[in-house]
Amino acid sequence: MRILIEKDYAAISRKAALMVAGQILLKPNSVLGLPTGGTPLGMYQELIRMYDRGEVDFSEVVTFNLDEYYQLPPEHEQSYYYFMRHNLFNHINVKPENIHLPKGTCADVEKECADYEESLRKAGGIDLQVLGIGVNGHIGFIEPDQRLSVQTKLVSLTKETIAANSRFFAAPEDVPRYAISMGLGAILNAKRIILLASGKSKASAIKETVNGYVSAQTPSSILQTHADVTIILDQEAASLI
Ligand code: F6R
């Protein structure tokens, strides 16, 4: 694992955007694995600025998001589809047909998960996977559990995750309890992974990710087994390592 400690959130965002842009410059038809949440917002803003300056072209890029809330329609303001459109896709030239997110309102969730895996397989897997991390060490919505899920599947969100996500909803009871999440198979199959973390609340999860045992109780710890992981932290997120 390579660990980069930056001075603040803006510096993490800039470094991550440079890595994503570098990936696209080297391979214009790259398959990107993308997260939502507060952490990647600065990186997305930086990528939009690079696109506006003509420094990066997304016309051949293919994207797969890590997760989507179960039963939230794409037009719902808290759906991850909405988040990605408003924070990235509407501002760059990625082709709509190259964008993939699990469908939260699918009629048959098992089929949706199998179809998502199949689309990933057909795309040739992920070239660069960008990850955030939950305070409990989740990546995507692979939550701490007795077992780690390898395939895309419907997952129940833990109390910590529901509490952390409630900041985006009008009332805590509005936060979805389930999500469709990519599994570890697709994440670990990515050729390169970058994980971003900012703030004190992530320091303990980062410590376990970097120095802890590989354990289903800290799903991010499995990244220790991948050959090309870069973790980009601000001072606070790095404060316990
Ligand atoms: C979201 C995702 C999650 C988030 C994590 C951190 O697509 O995959 O694993 O990355 O919950 O969220 P923030 O960045 O809001 O702290």
Residues whose N, C-alpha, C, O or C-beta is under 5 A from the ligand:
A	BS01	F6R	P35 T36 G37 G38 T39 P40 L66 D67 G132 I133 G134 H138 I139 G140 F141
